[in-house]
Amino acid sequence: MELWERSATLELLDGLLSESARGGRVAVVAGEAGIGKSVLVGEFARRCGARARVLWGGCDRLVTPRALGPLHDIGRQTGGALAERLGAGAAQEEIFAASLEELSGARGRAHPVVVVEDAHWADEATLDWLVWLGRRIGRLAAMLVVTYRDDEVGPEHPIRGALAALPSALVRRVRLRPLSHACVTELVRRAGRDPATVHRLTGGNPLLVTELLGSDGAAVPDTVQDLILDRLRSLPEPARDLARLVSVMPTRADAAVVAGVPELVETCVDAGVLVPAGDGVAFRHELLRGAVEESLSPARRVALHRRVLAILADAPGIDPGRLVHHALNAGDSAAVLHYGQLAGAGAARQGAHREAAAHYRAAVEHAGGLLAGRGAGVEPAGEPSAGRRAELLEAYAEQAYLAGLAEEALRSRQAALELREAEGRAGPVGENLRWISRLAWWAGHREQAWEAAARLVTVLEDGDPQLAMAYSNQSQLHMAAHQLDEAVAWGERARELADRLGDVAASVHAEINVSTARLVQGEAGAPAALRAAHERALAAGLADHAARALVVLATGPVQLAEYGVAARALEEALAFATDRNLDGYVQYLLGVRAVVRVEGCDWDGALADAEASLGRAVKGGVARFPALLARGRILSARGEPGAEALLDEAAGQAERAGELQRVGPVAAARSEHFLWCGDAARARDEAGRGLALAVPVRHPVFTGELAFRRRLAGGEGWPDSGVARPYRMMVEGDWAGAAEEWARRGALYTRVWTLATGDEAAAAEALRTLDGLGAVRAAQWLRGEMRRRGFTRIPRGPRRATAANVAGLTPRQADVLALLAEGLSNAEIAARLSLSAKTVDHHISAVLGKLGVTSRGQAAALAHRMNASGEAAI
């Protein structure tokens, strides 16, 4: 593809290269498929000449991405320590350190430029490396160039988080645009084609323009597939077969695949079907490769994958993840089983838990009845023994758990348990029972969690080395159920046994349980004990336990209504879990941060966190609960659709869990929802349901909040004791003191409702805050309550003489409408308002519904008409 209309971008990259000599720079080049990212970067590399040492790495479109694929490519170019550590399967930290050493280099060495192409296909370990390198590149004389397809990256795509984590002062984003109409017209005029037809078919995409203009046929092909297949038909049959073989290999075909047929390779290159790529060949663009692959019959595609698999299996240095891809598409179960385990273990070592789980999942699904678990008996020929199948299931379960896939991990552990029971060995049976208990809790299956825990203790005999962890598991369940004395008793018993046996993991696990119980009980030394447990777990390489200690430090204060403390701890816990790809914790913590932001009256931030949590792969269980709660409360207060469905889902999960830490908050949220909707009786019932659990265990915050919600709904009485200090102040009539205490705790939204119970000036302040939050339905209820109390100076609220307010839009929705009226796209609105694209989508849907229109154009036109008539000031 020729380089058209890219001179300004090349000058920009050249300028960044010059700047990077004084401190690293990052260029992020984005655009749709075929827009010319690779051609641009290739030309930039050519122009660098002797000034720079360009290191290339690519991400492949495999069934499961290669773990650290670009670094493997770069390692083959550099050799040295980086290649050695990659080849040895070193830990992620060692590999990253070696890459930094390579880029630091010796004085006088050529300026390093690292190019990572097609990062939209990157595995999570590669994204971790990009973030890790980006945070350090400012101290290097180096340049990082990242390309990706922005048309294949949705709001929740992991590359968005990676790019956002790069230091903004050092990053320059470059979005390649399609060719202008004038450029296409000029190119088409020289080729003697119809400009209107070419522009309509290509949309200015340089690749498609190139392919259409390069076609010798008189008629213009209707699609790219027609184009590339037409070009294939011009080749001799042997060359055509080679192209078809290359088409089943994402990114490129290795030298081993095309060895021995140089004439056929040359024929394909001369015809413009293939281009040289490293030591092999590739299609000029992934779109073209995909077009050829999709044209193959299923039988032919399978046969070609088998052929590639046979070649690459004997070639040295091939990533097993690539072999899994071809084995899956070849339908070769034995190969999937073999290479899936190798690839899974390799991805696990590098911290790529999602990819590791995917590889193990593939192996499990091709292990002949593995999930059913055949138990004892004769194994079918070619299949692994029951013990080996159990080990595979356990490895899969571990990676699925670390990736946040609790239900997957639970099913795998249950299958492994069946196999282990047939073996009759207590230790492996106990290990699986413990994990079943833990995973069932994560998945929201309380009864199953307790049943497995009880059976675990009976299965293990006194003196069994796993007994300490069995006791600690009991402690954890009691702690989660707010049975704090039992949690401490079981935890101390577990810790004593673990220390005697030298079981560090069980000792740390038990210490976290005990310290969590004491934190909730308000003991001053509990946070320090949790911090010590975190450090001890970290030193022992127990990432899951280390993360759990930080999670408790962040979430424990939420139960105590210390939201300021929680907000600070959440950032540390989120960073730790994110850096280690512990997705279950990340999903949960995002939801908890949304809850904290609701209380801090940062509702846009809360919605963004809730959407990020709910948009993840896991659609049920404990990790999803807080995000449902936060989003449901905001939509309820604002009177927007969907609130009750979210709160119903949260209530269902709370009922299955049966724990006060779920039932209490959702009962309070549903109580306020029904009160805003005018159903005071149901609001009282909801609060009473939560109180029935909170009062017996004397939980000070949940008891106080639920009693307060019941009083707002017209209920009588407060608990005699056992409520948190600010609620006790409210019982005593000191609403001003309680409001001050809530502000100190960062509970600004609870402060609003405390002020609402005060005098006329305080209630007016509360009302103005609700209006500012767009809490239309909650504010409407409070206005009615103020009138009932005889207050006369009631703030009128937002003016109704705007297009936004006539429709009852929230302030944020009004902002979105104003920008929509300016003609901004969703992405531009998101950037202007610092929102996610998904949040903007939700706002626009709500705006269209409230304005009673069906399109963005109609909404903009209505806003302009009302603005022109003086009715709207958008």
N, C-alpha and C positions, 0 to 999 in steps of 0.2 A: 504494500500500500504506500503510495506517495505521501509526502508530508505537506499537507495543505493547511493554510491558515493557522499555523502553530508557531510562527516566529516569535511572537511576544511571550509565549509560554516557555520556549527554549531560552530566551533571554532571562526570564525569571529564574529558571533552574540554574543557569550559569551564574547569576548573581548570588543565589543561595550557596553554590559551591565555593565562591570566593569568600563569602561570609563565614562559611563553616571552618575555614582555616584558623579563624580566631575563636571558634567555639561552635560545637556541632549544630546542625540544622536538620529539619525533617521536612520533606515535601510529600504531601499526600495527594496523589493524582487519581481522580475519580471520573467515572463516565460510564455510559452504557456499553454493552458488549459491541465490539466492532468500531468503537469511536476513535481508536488509534492510540491507546495508552502504551501498548508495547512498542509501537513504532516510534512514538515520541521519546520514550525512555531509551530505546536503542540508539536513536539519533543523538540524544544528549550524551550517552556513553561514548559514542564515536567522536563527538566534538571535544570530549574531555581530553582525549589523546594521552600524552605522557603526564599530564597534570594529576591524574587520578588513577587509582587501582580499583576497578569496578568489580564488585563481588555480587554474583547473581544468585538469587534463590527463588524458587517458584512453589506455589501451592497448587495441589492437584485436585481435580474433581473426582475423587474416589468415593466409593460407597461409604467408607469411613476414612477421613483425612489421615495422611501420614503424620505421626507425631513428630514435630520439629522438622518437617520436610524441607523448608528453605535452609535451615541450618545444616542439614545433611548435604544439600547442594553446595553450600558455601564451604563446608568442611572439605569436600572433594577438591575444591579449587585452592584452598589455603594449605592443606596438609597440616603438619605440626600438631600442637597440643589439642586444638579443636577437633581435628579428625580423629585423633587417638581416643579422646574422651567419648566422642559420639560412637565410635566403633566398639568401645568397651561397654557401652550401655551405662555410662556414668549417670549419677543423679543430676537432676535438673540444675541445681545450683552450680555444680562443677562445670557443666556444659556452658551455662551462661557466662560464668567467669572466664572460661577459655575464649569465648567470642569477644569479650571485652579486651582481653589481652591481645588478641589478634588485631583489633581495631586500634588499640593504643600504639602498637608497633614501635619500631626503632626510629630515631631521628634520621632524616634524609630519605625515608621510605616514601613512596608515592602516596598521595592523599587518598584515604579509603572512602569509597562510595558504595554503600550497601543497597542493593535493589531487591525488594521483595514484591514479586508480581502476584496478582490475583489473590490478594489477602482475604477476599470474601469466601474463599475455600479453606482458609487456615484452620488448623486444629487449635484447641484451647491452649496447648503448651506454646505454640508459635505466637499466639496473641499475648500470652504472658511474657514471652521473650521481647516482643515489640514494646510492651509497656515498660518492662525492666530496662531495656536499652534506651528507650526514649527518656527515661528519668535520669539517665547518666550521660546522655550524648552531649549535653552542654559542656561537659568537662573534657570532651575529646575534639580533636581536629578531624571530624568525620561528617559525612552526610548520609542520611537515611532517606531512601525513596520508596514509598509504599503505593502500589496501585491496587484498585479494587473496582468492581462493578457496582455502582450505586443503584442501578435499577434492579439488582437482585438482593438488596439489603433492606429488610423491613425494619420497623421501629425497635423490635426486640432482638435484632441480629447482634451476636456478641461482638462483632467488630466495632459497633458504635461505642460500646463501653471502652474498648481498648483505645480507640482514637481519642475519645474524650479524656482519657487518663494521660495522654501525652502533654508535655509542658507547652501551653498555648503560645508562650513568647517565642518559642523556637520552631513552631510549626507553621507552614504555609500550605493552605489547601488550594488545590488547582482542580477545577471541574472543567473537563473538556466538553465543548459544545459541538453539536452537529455542524456540518459545513453550511455556510450561508447559501441562500437561494441563488445569489449572484455567482458564487463560486461553482455550484453545481451546474448552473446554466452555461457558464463558460466551458467547463469540462465536457459537458454533453454536446455543446455546439461543435467543439473540435472533433468529437467522435462521430458526429453525424447522427445523433440520436434525438429523440423527442424529449426536451427538458422537462415538460410537465409530467410525463409518464415516469421518467427516472426519479424525479424528486418525490413523486407520490409513492413509489415503491420503496425508496431508500430512506426518506425522511432526512436526508443529508448525512446519513451514516457513512463515513469514509470507506469502510470495508465493503458495504453493499454497493456503493457507487463504483468502487474498483472492480468488483466482480461483475456487475452488470455491464460496465464498459469493456471488460475483457472478454465478454462472451462473443463468439464468432457468429452465433445464430442470427438470422434475420429478425426473428420474433424475440421480444423481451420476456425472459422467464417470469412466471408469476411469483415464485418464491425463491429463497436462497437454496432450498433443497433442490428445486428444479435446476437451478444454475449449476450447482456443484455436480449433480448427477449427469447433467448434460456434458459437463467437462470430463467427467469420468468416462463417459461413453466414447470419447475421442481417443482413449488410451488402448493399447493392446491388452488383451485379456490378462496376461501375467502381471502387468503393471497395475491393472484394475484390482486384481486380487491382493496385491501388496497394499494398495490404498485402503481396501476394506479391512485388511489386517490391522493397519495403523489406526483405523477409525475406532477400534474397540479399546484403545489405550489412551486414557485421558492425559492430556498435556503433550506427551511425546512418546515415540517408540525408541527404546534403547538400541544401542549398536548391536547387541546380541540378536535382536529380533530381525534386523535387516542385513545381518552379516551374510556374505556370500552372494548377494544379488545387487552389486553396485550398478549394473546397467539398468535394472528396473527402478532403482532409487533415482538415478539420473533422469530417466524418462519422466517420472512423476514430478521431479523438481522442475524440469524444463517446461512441462505443461502447466506449471503454476498450481498444481494440486497439492504438493508437499513442499516444505522448505527445510533446510538444514536446521537442526536444533541440538546444540551440544554435540555429543558424539553420535546422535541418531537423527531422526527426522520427525516432523510434525505437520499437521495441517496449518495453513496460514492463520487460522483462527479457530477457536473452539466451536464457534457456531457452525463452521463448515464440517468439522469432525463429527459433531453431533448429527448434522444432517445426513451424513453418510451412514453413521451407525444406525440411525432410526430407519433407514431405508432397507436394512438387512432383514431377512426373514428370521423368525425366532430360532429356527434350527441352525441357520448359518451363523447367527451371532454366537450361539452356544459353542459351535465348533471352533470359531475363531478364538474365543476366550480360552478354550481348552488348549489350543495351539500356543497361544501366548503364555499360558501358565506353564506348559511343559518347557518352553524355552527359558523363561525367567527363573524357574525353580532351580535350574542348573547354573545360572549366572551368578557370579560373586557380588556381594554387597547390595542385593536387592532388598528394599524395605519389605518386611513381611506383610505390612498393611496393604501394599499393592497386590501381593499374591492373594490376599483374602478377597480383594475386589474381583480378581479374575476367577478365583475358585467359586465364589458365589454365583457369578454370571455363567460359569461353566456347569453349574449344578453338581460340582464335585464335592460331595459331603466329607469324604476323608481329608481332602486338602483343606477345606474350610475348618474342620476340626483341628488339624495340625497347625496351620498358619494362624488361625484365629487365636489360639492360645499363645503363640509366640508374639503376635502383634499386641494382644491384650496385655501381656506381661511387660512388653517394652513401653507401651503407652502409660501403664501404671507407674513404672519407674520414673517416667518423666512428668508425672503429675497430671496427665491428660485423662482424667477419670471418665468423662463422657465417652471419649474415643475408646478407652479400655473396656468400658461396659459394652459398647457396641460390638467390639471384636469378640468379647466373650459371649455376648448374646448370639452372635452368628455361629460360634462354635457349639454352643448349647443346642441351638435349633437344628444342627446337623449331626447331632450325636445319637441318633436313632432311639427315640423314645426316652430321651434323657429326662425331660421334665416330668414324665409320669413316674419315673423311678421304678425299675423292675424289681428292686430288692434282691434277695438271694436267688441263686439259680444259675443256669448256664447262660453265658453271655453270647449273643449272636456273633458270628465270625466278623472280624474287622472292627468291632466296636470295643471301646475301652471297658475295663473292669468296673464293677460297681464302685470300688474305692476311688478309681481315677475319675469316674463320672461325678462322684460326690465332691472331689477336690475342685473340679472344673466349676460346678455349681456354686461352691463356696467362694471361689475367686471372683466369679461373676457377681455374686451377691455383695461382696465387699466393695467392688468398684461401683456397682449400681447405688449402693447406700451413699458412698462418698460423692456421687454425682447427684444426689438428692432424689433418686428414684426408689422410694421406699417400697411401693407395691411390687415392683419388679424384684427387688432384693428379697422381699418377704416370700414371694412365690418360689424363688430359687432356693432359699433356705428350707422351705417346707419340703421341696423335692429332695434336697440333700439329707434332711432328717430321715426321710423314709429309707434312703439307702444306708445311712449310718445305723439305723435301728436294726436293719437286717444283718449288719456286721456284728452287732451285739457288744460294741465297745462304748463304755459310759462316757469317756472323755469327749469324743467327737459328737455323741448324742447331746451331751450337755452344752457344748459350744454352739450347736445349732439351735437348741432351745433358748439359750440366752439371747441369741440374735433374733430369733422369732419374737421374743418378748419385746425387745427394743424396737424392732421394725414395725411390729403391730401397733405399738404406741405411736410411732411417727405417722403411721398410716391412719390413725384415728380409730383403731379397733381395741378398745379398752379391755373388754372381757378376754379376748384372745391373748393380750399382753399379760394379764394377771394369771391366766390359766397356765401359760408357758412358764412363767416365773415360778409358780408353785410346783409344777412338775419338775422343773430344773433342780430345785433344792432336794427333792426326794430321789431323783435319779443319781445324783452324785453322792458317793459315800464319804464319810468323815475322813479327812486327810487328802481327798482329791485336790490337786492343785487348782482346779477351776472353781472350787467351792467359794473362795473369797469373792470372785466376780459374781457368782450366783447371789451371795448375800448383798453385794453392792447393787445388783440389779433390783432386788427387793427394795432396798433403800431408795433407789431412784424412783420407782413407782409410787412409794409412799410420799416422797417429796413432791412429785407432780400432783398427787391427790390432796396436797396440803395436810397430810397426816404427819406433822413435823416431828413429833416425839418418836414415832415409829421409824421415821426416816433416819433420825440421828442414831437410834439404837441399832438398827440393821447396819448403818454405815460404819459405826464404831466397831461392830463385830467383824465386818468385812475388812476394815483397815488393819485391825489387830492380826487377823489371820494372814492377810496379804503381806504385811511386814515380816511376819515370822517365816513365810515361804519365799520371801524375796521377790514377790510379784509386784513390780513397780506399777504396771498398768492398772491392776485392781486397786492398789493403794491410792493412786491418784484419782481414779474414778470414785472411790468411796469418799475421799476427802472433798471432792467437788460436791457430792450429794450432801454431806454433813454441813459444809460451809454454806451451801445454798439454803438449807433449812434454817440455819442460824441467821443468815442475811434477812430472810423474810420475817424472822422473829425479832429483828432489830438489833442484833448483837453488833457492837462497834467493831470488833476484830474480824468479822466475816469477810469484808472486802480484801483485806490484806492476806487472809488465808487462801482466798480464791486466786489472788494474784500469784502467790507462792505455788499453788497447784499448777497454774498455767506455766510458770517458768520451769517447774519440775517436769511437766509433760513435754514441754518443748525440748528440754535437754535430752530427754529419753527418746525423741523422735516420734512421739505420740500426738500427731497433728489433730486428730479428732478430739482427743481429750483436752488438748490445749485450746482448741476452738471452743469447746463446751464451757470451759471456765470463763472465757471472755463473753460468751453469749449470756451466761448467768449474770456477770457483772453489768451487762447492758440491760437485761430484761428484769432482773430482780428489782431494781429501783422503780420500774413501771408498776409492779404490784404494790409498791409502797407509795405510789403517787409522787415520786421524786423525779419529775420529768427532765429537769435540767441536768441532773446527774446522769440519767439514762441517755440523753442526747449526746453527751460527750463520750460515754463508753461505747455507744453504738458505732461511732465512726471507727474506733479501733477494731471492734469485733468484725465489722463489715470488711474492713481492709484485710484483716487476717484471713477470713474465710474466702474472700475473693482471690487473694494471692495464691491460695492453695486449692482453688477450684472445688471448694466444699459447697456445692450448689444448694443442698438442702438447707444449710445454715443461712446462705445468702438469701434465699427466697423468704425464709422466716424473718430474718433481720430486716429486710426491706419492709415487710409488713409491720413489724414492730416500730420501725422508724416512722412509718405512715401514721400509726397510732399516736406516737409522741408529737408528730407535727400537727395532728388534729388538735391536740391539747395546746400546742404553741400557737394556734391560729394561723399556721402556714398551710393553708388548705391546698394551694396549687402544688406545693412540695409534697404534701400528703398524697394527693391524687397521683402524682407522677410515680411515687414509690409504690403505691398500691397497684398501679397498672403494671409496673415493672415486675412486681411479685406475681400477680395473677397471670401475667403473660408467659410465665415460664412453663416448662414441659409438664410439671406435676400439677394435676388438677384436683387434688384432694388431700386430706390429711392435715396434720398439725401445721405444716409449713405455710399453708394457704390461709389459715384462719385469721390472723390479725389484719391482713390486707382486706379481706371481705368486710371485717368490722369497720375499718377506717373509711373505706369507700362508701359503705352503706350509710354510715352516720352523716357524711357530708351530703350525699345525694338526698337523704331524708330531710336534713335541715334546709336544703335549698329547694325542696319540693320537686326534684327532678325524677324522671322515671327510672325504675330499676332498683330503687333503694330497698323495697321490701323483699325482692327476690334475693338480693345479696345477704340481707339479714336472716332470711329463712335458711339459706345455705349455711351460713355461719351457725345458726341455731341447730341445724341437723348435725353438723360436725361436733358441736359442743355436747349435744345429747349422747352421741356415740362415745365421746371421750369420757363423759361423766365426771369431769374435773371442775372444781370451782374456778380455776384460772381461765377456763373457757366459758362456763355457764354464767359466772358473775358478770363479765363485761357484755356478753351478748344479751343478757336479760336487761341490763341497764340501757343498752342501745335500742332494743326493741320497745322498752317502756317509753323512752323519749319519742321514738318514731310514732307510736300509737297516740301519744299525747298531742304531738303536732298535727296528727290527722283527725283529732277531735274525739278519739275513743278513750276517754279517761278510765273507764272501767277496765278495759283490756290493758291499759298502761299500768294500773295498780296490780293486776294479776301477774304481769310479767315481772315487775319488781319483786312481788311476793315470792315468786318461784325462785328467784335468785337468793333472796333472803333466807329461804328455807335451808340452803346449803351454807351460806356465809355465817349466819348467827351461831350455829352449833360449834364451828371451829374458831369463832371469834376473829375472823379476818377483818382487821380494822378499816381498810380502804373499801373493800367490796361491801361490807356491812353498811358503812356510812353512805356510800354512793347510792346503793339500792334503797336505803331508807329515805334518802333525800328525793330520789326519783318518785318513790311512792307518795311522799308528801306533796310534790308538785302536782301529782295527779289527783289530789284530794284525799289521800290516805291519812290516817291518824297515827300518832305516836312515833317515838324513836326508841331504839334499843336502849336498855338501861345503861349498858357499858360496852366497851370493846370497839369503839369507833375511833378513827384517826383524829388527831388534834384539830384540824380545821373543821371537821364535821362536828366535833364536840363544841367548838366555839359557835357554830351555827345553831346547835341545840340550845345553847345558852343565850341566843339572841345577838351575839356579837358578829353580825354579818360583815362589818367593816374590817374587823381583825381577821376573820376568815378569808376575806378577799385578799388582804395583804399577804397572808400565809400562802394562799394559792399562787400568787404572783411570784413569791420567793421560790416556790417549787417548779415554776415553769408551766403551771396548769392554767394558762390564760383562758381557755374555754370554760373550764369549771368556775373560774373567777367570774366570768360573764353571768353564769346562772346564780352565783352567790350574790352578785350585785342586783340581779333581778328580784331577789327577795328583800332588798333593802328599801330605802326611802325613794321618793320620787326622782331625785337627782341621780341616785345610783342606778335605778331601773332605766332611766333615760340613757345613761352611759352604756349600759348593757345593750340596749336596743340599737344604739348607733354602731356598736361593734358588730352586732348581727347583720345590720344593713351593709356594713363594709365587707363582710364575708360573703355577701350574697345569700345569706340564710333566710330566704323569703318566707318559707313556711314557719320556721321557728320564730322569726320576728313577728309574723302575723299572730301567732299564739300569744306572744308576750304583750303585744299591743292590746289584745282582748283582756288579758289578765290585768294590765295597768288600768284599763277603763273600769274593770270590775272592782278594783281597789279604790276607785274614786280619784285617780290622778287626772289632772287636767292638761298639763303641759307634756303632751306625748309627741315626740319627734315624728314628723310626717313621713320620713323616709325618703328614698330616692324619688326625684321628680318623675312623674308619669308622662311628661310631654316629650318623650324621645321614642324613636323606633324601638330601642332596646327595652325601655321600661314598659311601654304599652304592651309588649309581649311578655313581660315578666322575666327578662333576661337577667342573669347575674352580672356583676361588674366584669368578670373575666369574659363572659360570653359577649358582652357589649364591646370589649376590646377586640375580640375576634371578629365581630361583625364590622367594626370600623376598618380593620385591616383588609377584610374580605372586600369591602366596598372600594378600597384603594386598588384592588386587582391583584393582591398578593396571593401566591400559591400557598398550599398547606405548609410546605417546608419553610417558606419565607416567614409565614406567620409564626411557626414554631421557633425559628431563630430569633425573631423580633421579641417574642414574649418569654423566651427561655423555657419553652415547654417541649415535651416530646411530640413527635408527629402524631402518635396515637391519641394523645390528649387533645390535640387540635381537631382530629377527626371526630372525637366524641363531642367537643364543643360545637362544631359546625352542624352535626346531626341535631343537637338540641336546639340550636338557633333556627334551623330550617323548620323544625317541628313547631316551635313557639311562634314563628312568624307566619306559619301556615302556607309555606311555599315548598317547592319540590326541587329547586336547584340553587346553586350558588349565585348564578346570574340574577335570578328572581329576587333573592335576598338583597343583593347589592343594589338592584334597581329600586326596591322598596325603600332601602335606607337613603338613597340619593333623593328620591321623591319627597320623603318626609323631611329631609334636611333642607331641601330647596323651599319647601312650604313653611319653614320655620317651626315645624313640629319636632324636629330631631336635631340634636347637637351631638353628633357621633364623634 
